Amino acid sequence: MPVYEYVCQNCGATTEALRSMKEADDPIACGKCGGKKTRRAHSVFSAAVGSGKSQAPAGPCGRCGDPNGSCPFR
């Protein structure tokens, strides 16, 4: 099952949920405030090609949020 991201219309928090494709657009409670006004967010994914090394350009880090792409975790 895919992981989907939902954005709360009340507090702006993002909640992730492992759901079937059939349930993807169904409302889900916000993980922060419990609000029911959430909408599915557009998510990105990455896939290895060729040598398996990341082909993604420097950008915000998914682990530390560094906007300059100079994260030590890369």
N, C-alpha and C positions, 0 to 999 in steps of 0.2 A: 504494500500500500504506500502511496506517496505521502510526503509531508507537505502540508499546506500552511501558509501564513495568513493570518487574519488581523486586520487593523480595527481597533475599537474606535467607534465614532464619538464616544464619551470622553475617554482619557488619552487616546492616541497611542496606547501601548500595542505592541505586536505580540500575538500569541501563535505558537506553532501547534499543529495537531496532525497526528497520523490518522488519515481517514481514507475511505474508499472513494473512487472517482465519482460514484453515485451520490455521495454525501458532500462532495467538495463545496458546493454553493449553499448548503444549508447553514443557517445561523449557528454560532457557537458562542458560549459565554467567554467574556474577556478573562484572561488569566490574572489580571491585575485588579480590576475593579468589579468583576463579575457581571458587567453590563451585557445585555443581549444584542446591542446594536453594533454588530461587527460585519465587516465585508472582507471577502477574500482579496489578498494583495497579489500583485504580480511578483513571482519569485524568479530567481536566476539559478542556473545550475552550471556545473563544469564537467567536462568529460576529457579524459586523457586521449591524446592522439600521438601516433608515432612512437617516440621514445618514452612517452609517459610523463615527460616533464610538462609543467604548466605553461601554456601559451598565453595566459592572461596578462595583459599589461599591468603595470603598477597602478594601484588604486587603493581605496579604503580596505583595510584589513578586516576580515570577518571575525578574527579572534580578539584583536585589541582595539579596532576602530581607527587606527592611525590613518588620517586622510592623505598622508604623503606617500603611502605605500612602502615605508621603510621599517616595517614591523620586524622584530627579531625572530618571530615565530614562523616566518615564511620559509 
